[in-house]
Amino acid sequence: MTDAAEPLHDLVDQARQTRVVVIGGGIAGLVAAWELAKVGMTVTVVEASARLGGKVASTSLGGREVEIGASCWSTRGGAVRRLVDEVLPDAAIVRPRDDSEWIAGLARDAAAPLPVEQVLGIPANPWDERVRRIIGWGGTWRAYLDRLRPPLTIGTQRSLGRLVRGRMGDKVRDRLVAPLTVDRFGLLPEDVDVEVAAPGLSTALTRTGWLGGAVADLRVDAGGSATEGLDGGMPLLVAALRERLVARGADIRTGARATGLARADGAWTIEVDGGADADAATVRPATGDDGAAEASDAGRLRADAVVVATDEAAARSLLGPVLEDPAFTAAEPAGIAREVVTLLVDAPELDGAPRGVHVHAVPGSSRATGLVHETARWEWLARGLGQGRHLLRIAFGGPGVAPATAGVSDAEAVRLAADEAYALLGVRLGEDRVVDAHRGVYTLVPPASALGHRERTDEARAAIARAPGVAAVGAWLSGSGLAQVVADAHDETDRLRRAVLWGGAGGR
Ligand SMILES: Cc1cc2nc3c(=O)[nH]c(=O)nc-3n(C[C@H](O)[C@H](O)[C@H](O)COP(=O)(O)OP(=O)(O)OC[C@H]3O[C@@H](n4cnc5c(N)ncnc54)[C@H](O)[C@@H]3O)c2cc1C
């Protein structure tokens, strides 16, 4: 063996001897586990629910598995694509055949498509016929004042709502921008950070001197950012990660909830409720005894490092006592209540996608915030379900507004969703058309573009970074899109991995 190989050998040995427990088996936890298992570390994943994937999920509707959680990713940054290429190299990556957006809830129950030339609903040209249909003549004239007003100087307004209202008036804010931000992000336009939601818009505004011009500029420069998905659905990615982890000897325990964390003598102890018995849902490593974090006694795991990959409430309660930082423990988890009812319907009238793919309601005009016509969006899904059969996702619950479905029975929620789908799509969908349905109850995590998100998460990250051998990942820190979650989980785990192997802040 050469001198150069010696330290490398030590490093490999050290990686093998490092036991890491990942708490939470959503996409963030799985990415973290994979990054650690890849270098030979001994990884145990504990997941509270009966399955992996978290908000990447599917269910059986009408006898077929269909997605009920995340169904695609943004190509921004490229992290999800890199992950898919790595763990699922044979996957068929697809783009939506249609991703058009409509606004519903206009006068006399009308709906109209968004103009093509827009960013976050802000039109490049207020005189576009599509814009006029949504905001009327009065709104169009007011929006045109943007062109005549003195140019805005850079960086003066980070709030999307205030920027749009100031430049283009209330109608653009209320009927073009708010329907998108409320439906997509669960945020009022005032609470969206322009620079994060539409990078480059402020610079373009300084360059062009007016907001419409900046939008036109940005659309020309934009290129690149798009949406991709998997033929067969995102749960394929979860299955691939699970398979890779098992092949690397990871110990994956479902039905195992972490209830406590403690650190003593340079090692972590993780209290775990459930999942200790070899039940059907538990995947044990394929080989010998070198594959699991040492179980000191039933319900307790010992590890050299821990990755907390849960939702915010669980992360704060697990990490709070360890960090001994009252501000960290006391912070209220961010997010809004959202319910999503997925309807499988027999409705040949929808074959032609009468209102495109995304229909956003003008806030206050409907009990739903909007709808996604999934079969209009994904060719593979439509093909699989067959002609005349459609999958619709109807969302409820916005900022400061509890979901209209909250507290009602499942049957009532389905009825409500079918009524709202009728209002949003203009196609009557009586209960007799509903073949099957699923109701999902979530806390919608703010996106990275929520104003104040960065400051809030920087504080949490700084507190976590003070403890050795621990990392926290997940949507509550990165912002909610898969592109952010995967990229951040990758980077944070890399930080932990390096610290553990080479020492320094965050290491053992
Ligand atoms: C309906 C819906 C649709 C979405 N669609 C898209 C989309 O199309 N594209 C997109 O980019 N994003 C989408 N998102 C957002 C995206 O899916 C999520 O941000 C992302 O999946 C979150 O991953 P995560 O691992 O951080 O959290 P989660 O998926 O919530 O995973 C956290 C896991 O931790 C587990 N856990 C919690 N506490 C404990 C504990 N004490 N012990 C052990 N385990 C614990 C939970 O059971 C869960 O499995 C959507 C979100 C929702 C709700």
The ligand as a Gaussian input file, in Angstrom:
#p B3LYP/6-31G(d) Opt

LIG

0 1
 C      -50.468000      17.996000      -1.644000
 C      -49.063000      18.458000      -1.929000
 C      -48.618000      18.522000      -3.236000
 C      -47.324000      18.939000      -3.503000
 N      -46.910000      18.993000      -4.803000
 C      -45.640000      19.349000      -5.074000
 C      -45.165000      19.299000      -6.412000
 O      -45.888000      18.910000      -7.340000
 N      -43.885000      19.681000      -6.650000
 C      -43.041000      20.098000      -5.635000
 O      -41.896000      20.448000      -5.911000
 N      -43.460000      20.110000      -4.346000
 C      -44.728000      19.733000      -4.048000
 N      -45.152000      19.726000      -2.758000
 C      -44.174000      20.012000      -1.692000
 C      -43.264000      18.804000      -1.444000
 O      -43.959000      17.618000      -1.664000
 C      -42.761000      18.800000      -0.012000
 O      -42.193000      20.062000       0.296000
 C      -41.703000      17.729000       0.251000
 O      -42.132000      16.468000      -0.207000
 C      -41.404000      17.692000       1.742000
 O      -40.449000      16.710000       2.021000
 P      -39.857000      16.553000       3.484000
 O      -39.038000      15.327000       3.478000
 O      -39.237000      17.818000       3.932000
 O      -41.135000      16.380000       4.445000
 P      -42.220000      15.240000       4.529000
 O      -42.544000      14.704000       3.217000
 O      -43.318000      15.830000       5.353000
 O      -41.498000      14.094000       5.364000
 C      -41.279000      14.180000       6.755000
 C      -41.381000      12.770000       7.301000
 O      -41.008000      12.766000       8.689000
 C      -41.837000      11.840000       9.354000
 N      -41.805000      12.173000      10.789000
 C      -42.340000      13.259000      11.408000
 N      -42.078000      13.206000      12.728000
 C      -41.359000      12.079000      12.945000
 C      -40.770000      11.494000      14.101000
 N      -40.869000      12.052000      15.312000
 N      -40.107000      10.326000      13.976000
 C      -39.975000       9.719000      12.759000
 N      -40.524000      10.242000      11.624000
 C      -41.186000      11.416000      11.717000
 C      -43.190000      12.024000       8.701000
 O      -44.041000      10.911000       8.918000
 C      -42.800000      12.190000       7.231000
 O      -42.775000      10.984000       6.535000
 C      -46.458000      19.315000      -2.448000
 C      -46.905000      19.260000      -1.132000
 C      -48.197000      18.842000      -0.868000
 C      -48.662000      18.780000       0.559000

